Amino acid sequence: MPQLDTSTWFTTIVTMLLTLYLITQLKLLNTNFYQPPPQKNPNKQTPSNHWQLKWTKIYLPHSQLQQ
């Protein structure tokens, strides 16, 4: 029964890993990541929702009575 020749396995595996790494880097290089839209006036910061403009009341639950 002939023996399996494993002399080129190391080179094949290292080359495969290097190729996968390079392909991944090239794919990430061409990826468009989300960028927030530019602000109209950078000096004036307006809140994004109405909750930041006012205080809200905190009510006690019905089971607790005020004393």
C-alpha positions, 0 to 999 in steps of 0.5 A: 500500500503506497504512502500518502505524500504530505510534503506539499501540504504545508505550502498548499495550506499556507497559500490557501490561507494567504489567498483567503486573507487577501480576498477578504481584504479586497472585499472589505476595501470595496464595502461602503459603510454607512456614513451619517448625513452632514449637518446643515449648521455645525455650530447649532446642534439641534436635538433629534427628537422632542424628548430632549426638549422637555422634562417628563413627569414621573408618576408613582404606580397605583399601588404606592400611596403618597403620604 
